Amino acid sequence: MFAIAQTPKSIGLEALKTISKDIVVLEDLSISGNIGNITRTSLALGVGGILLLNMDPIDLYDRRLIRASRGYLFSVPMITASTKDFLDYCQKK
């Protein structure tokens, strides 16, 4: 089965204000399978979102990551940022 879809717009750190549940923060992960497994587990535990810090070498919508997460990365807000931007955001808020 094949499908053509648009990549969802990336959401910024300001989206953290709208999430009322716990947020999983992951820093410097580079293996798609690990991110996918953590995404599935996080969704099963009912988290409100996942924040991926310093994820430059990996595309969030890479086919391996989608497969490892079983597509659940589309069911939970995924935010990408640098550690510096996240710390600056936290200090301001």
C-alpha positions as CSV (number, residue, x, y, z in Angstrom):
1,M,0.0,0.0,0.0
2,F,1.3,3.4,-0.9
3,A,0.1,6.8,0.2
4,I,1.0,10.4,-0.5
5,A,0.6,12.8,2.4
6,Q,1.8,16.2,3.4
7,T,4.3,16.4,6.2
8,P,2.6,18.1,9.2
9,K,3.8,21.6,10.1
10,S,6.4,21.6,12.8
11,I,5.3,23.1,16.1
12,G,7.6,25.3,18.1
13,L,8.3,25.6,21.8
14,E,5.3,27.8,22.3
15,A,3.1,24.7,21.9
16,L,4.4,23.6,25.3
17,K,2.0,26.1,26.9
18,T,-1.0,24.2,25.5
19,I,0.0,20.8,26.7
20,S,-1.4,19.9,30.1
21,K,0.0,16.4,30.6
22,D,3.6,15.3,31.2
23,I,6.1,15.9,28.4
24,V,9.0,13.5,27.5
25,V,12.2,15.4,26.8
26,L,14.9,13.5,24.8
27,E,18.3,14.9,24.0
28,D,20.8,13.9,21.4
29,L,19.1,10.7,20.2
30,S,20.2,9.7,16.8
31,I,18.8,6.2,16.2
32,S,15.3,6.2,14.6
33,G,14.4,2.9,16.2
34,N,15.0,4.2,19.7
35,I,12.9,7.3,19.1
36,G,10.1,5.2,17.7
37,N,10.1,2.8,20.6
38,I,10.0,5.7,23.1
39,T,7.2,7.3,21.1
40,R,5.1,4.1,21.4
41,T,5.8,3.7,25.1
42,S,5.1,7.4,25.8
43,L,1.7,7.2,24.0
44,A,0.8,4.1,26.0
45,L,1.6,6.0,29.2
46,G,-0.6,8.9,28.2
47,V,2.0,11.7,27.8
48,G,1.0,15.0,26.4
49,G,3.9,15.4,24.0
50,I,7.5,14.6,23.1
51,L,10.3,17.2,22.9
52,L,13.3,16.1,20.9
53,L,16.4,18.2,21.5
54,N,19.3,18.5,19.0
55,M,17.8,16.2,16.4
56,D,19.6,17.6,13.5
57,P,20.9,14.4,11.8
58,I,17.4,12.8,11.8
59,D,14.4,13.8,9.9
60,L,11.3,13.6,12.2
61,Y,9.3,12.0,9.3
62,D,12.0,9.6,8.2
63,R,10.4,6.3,7.1
64,R,12.4,4.3,9.6
65,L,11.2,6.4,12.5
66,I,7.6,6.2,11.3
67,R,7.9,2.4,11.0
68,A,9.5,2.1,14.5
69,S,6.8,4.2,16.1
70,R,4.1,2.2,14.2
71,G,2.8,5.6,12.9
72,Y,2.1,6.8,16.4
73,L,4.3,9.9,16.0
74,F,1.3,11.4,14.2
75,S,-0.8,10.9,17.4
76,V,1.3,12.8,19.9
77,P,2.7,16.3,19.5
78,M,6.4,16.1,18.5
79,I,8.4,19.2,19.1
80,T,12.0,19.7,17.9
81,A,14.4,22.4,19.2
82,S,18.0,22.9,20.3
83,T,18.9,22.5,24.0
84,K,19.9,26.1,24.1
85,D,16.5,27.3,22.7
86,F,14.7,25.0,25.2
87,L,16.7,26.3,28.2
88,D,16.1,29.9,27.1
89,Y,12.4,29.2,26.8
90,C,12.3,27.6,30.2
91,Q,14.1,30.6,31.8
92,K,11.6,33.0,30.2
93,K,8.5,31.1,31.2
